[in-house]
Amino acid sequence: MALNDEIYITIVGSGTCMPSAHRGSPCIAIRFQTHYFLFDIGPGSLRSLSGLGINFDILEGIWITHFHPDHTADLAHFLFATKYPKIFQTRRPFSIMGPSGLKRFLNQLQSAYSPYLDLPKGLLRVQEVPPNDKIPVSWKDLSFKVASSNHTGESIAIRMETPAGKAIVYTGDTDFSQDIIRLSDSADVLIVEASFPEEEKVKGHLTPVEAGTIAREAGVKKVVLMHFYPECLGTDIGGACRKNFEGEIVVASDSLNLIV
């Protein structure tokens, strides 16, 4: 029997760096056929994954969009837990992928905790993917493209496509960006940050109105808004996005499940 082409998305953490009882830091779990991987792994992600019934040791890959702690802090926990003897003995090789500077970042992280995060080269593969949305990266029957996001010098957004052409895009943190619009062209789902309300716009981040503009100009089918700072949570997030986007809008919460 042929495996299906559905993409299963779980919003593990829909928040930011700000501690919250209801929203964890950014982390998205993706399942395609038998493959599991993450987009970002902010603090508390592994605990949240466990609560969702997703075992960390089945993850085949982790994509990192940039190196801010709210998107990377549980990497140390992930690598350390992988060394637990009963996990380590049966752990299959996995990849960590991300922007330029990823290898240096991981080397410094491992050095800071040395030797507790050190893993054999045959177990951990690290791949830097420079921002060029014209060059796809093949991985586990999937195709990935990345583009620069307007946030930090290295930050990227990620587009994933299945063999049948289904596409999801995750922006990570970004300001308004034509590169993001091009990367998101006709995507089935755009998972996009919407950090601050329009009247409190912060450079390097989007408002829900701007997220709606990106979704409209890219011609996406569905937009999933996440990464809300406290200033945004007291507003009509979906309504603000609706000003510029007529498609389906989802205001993400932790543990939200979507099927594409």
N, C-alpha and C positions, 0 to 999 in steps of 0.2 A: 504494500500500500504506500502510495506517495505521501510524503510529509506535506502538511499544508503550508501556505505562504503567509499566514497571519503573524503579525508582530504584536507581542504582549508587552505593554508598557506599565510599569508601576512607579508612581511618584513616591519615592522613599522619603525624601525631604524636600519641602516646598518653600523653605524659609531662607534665611540669610545668615550672617555672622551673629545676629542678635539672638541671645538665648530666648527660647520660647517653650512653653509647656505643650504647645499644639503643633508647632512647625519645626522640623529638623533642618539642618543645613543641607545644601543642595546635593542630591543623589537621585539618580534615575536608574531603575533596573529594567533591562531589556531582555526578553526571551524571544528567540526566533528558532523554531523547530527545537532542536536539542541544545541550542547554544544560549548561554547566559552571560551577560556582561553589564557593566555599569558605565554611565556617564557621570563623572565626578564622584567624590567619596568624602564628603564633609564630615565633621566631627559627629560621632554617634551613629554613623551609617550602618556599621556592622551590627550594632544592637537592634536597630530598626529592622534590618534585613532578617535577623533572627526572629523577631516578632511577627514578621510577615511569612515565615516559613521558608525563607530562601537561605540555604546554607552557603556560607561564604566560600567554602572549598570547592563548589561546583562552578564558580565564576571562571570563565576562560579569558576574560579581558576586562581591563579598566581603562576608559578614556578620560584624560584630564584636559580640561579646557584652559586652565591657567593655574598659577601657583599660589593664589591666596589661600590662607588656612581654612576658610569656610568651604573650600572646594577640594581640599587635599588632606585635611588633618587625620583622617582615619586610614591613610596609607600606612602609617607606622603601625597601627593596630593590626591592619590586614597582614602585613609582612611578618610581624611578630607571631600572630596567631597561626600563620602557615607553618611555623617551626614547631608547633605543638606536635610531639612525636607521633600520635595516632593520625594526625592530618598529614604530616610530612611524609610518612612512609608510603602513602597511597596517592599523594597529590600529583595530578597531571600538570604538564607545563601550561603556563598562562602568560599573557602579555599585558604590559602597561604601555599605553600609547598616548601621545600628546604632542604639544608644540615644541619648537626648538628650545633647548635648555632643559628638557626633561631628564636626560641622562645625568647632567650636572646636579640637578635638583635631587634626584634619587641617590646619587653618590654622596651628597652632603647629608642627606637624611640618614643614610646607612652609617656614615662616619660618625654622626652625632650619637648614635645608639650602639656603635660597634662593640661587640660583634653580633648583637641580638637580632638585627634585621638582615644579616648576610644570608643569601640563598645561592645555591649552585646556578651557574650560567645556563645549564640545560633545563632548569626549572622555570626561570624567569627570563622573559624576553622583553627588552625595552626598545621601543620604536618611536623615533621622533618623526612627526609628519608636518613638514613646513606648510604654511598656508598657500595653497594653490588649488583653487576649486576646479581646475581643468584636469587634474591628474587624480584618478581614482586609486584607492588602496584596497586591494582584495584581501578579505579575511573571513574565513569560515563561510564561504559561499555568498558573502555579502560584499557590497561595494561601498566604500566610504570616501567622501570628499571633505576637505576642510577649507575654511576661508578665515581671513583675519576678522576678528571682532574688535570693535572700537572701545577697548577697556584698558588693557595693559599692553606693553610692547610685544609680548609673546602670545596673547590670548587668541583662541580660535573658537569658531563654531563648527559643528559637525553635521554632515548629511549622511544618512544611511539609506541604502537602497537594496531591496531584495531582488532575486533573479527575475521575478515577475514585474518589477518596476515600482513596487510600493516604496514610498519615501517618507522618512521622518527627519526633521531637522531640530537640533538642540543648539540654542545660541550661547549657552553659558551666560556670562555677564557681558553686556555690550551697550553702547550708546547707539544712536541711529546710524545705519551703515548701508550703503549701496551694495557692499560685498555680501552682507547678510541677505539682502533682497535677492540678489542673483543666486546665492546658494540655496535659497528657499523656493526657487521657482517651481510652482505647481505641486508642492509637497502635499502629501495626504495629511500630515500633522506637523505643525510648527510649535515646538515647546520653547517658549520665549520668556525672558525675564520682564518684569513690570514693577520695578522697584519702588518708585515714588510717584505721588500724584502730580498732575501737571503743574500746579502752583508751587510745588517744592522740588522741581526738577534738579537732579544732581548730575554733573558731568560724569560720563562713563557708564551711565545707566539709562534705562528706558522708563518712560511713563506708560500706563496702559493705552493712552491715546496713540503714542508713537508705535507701540507694539501692534495696534490695529492698523496703522498705516503700512508698516512692513508687511503684515499679513495680506492686506489688500493689494499692494503693489506686486507682491510675489505670486498672487493668485493661489494661495493655499486653501485647502478645504476646511481645515479645523485648526484653531489656535488654542493652545493650552498655556495659560498665564501662570507664572510662578515667581519665586524670589521676591517676596513682598517685605519691605521694611515696615515698622510699626505705623509710620505716617500714612502708608497706603492702605493698611488694613481697615482703617476707619472710613473708607470711601467706597463708592460703588465701582469696583474695579472692572467688572464685566460691562457695566453701562458706559464707562469711559472708553473702553476698547470698541464698543459698538458704534461709537461716533464715526469710526473710519473703516469698520469691517462688518460686512453683512453675513459672513459665514458663521459656522458653529464656534461658539466661544465656551471654553471650560476654565473656570477659576480653580486652579489646582489646590488640593489639600493633601496632607500626608496620607499614604496608603491608597490613594486613588489608583484604580486600575482601568486601563483603556486597551481596546483591541483594534488594530488597524487591519 
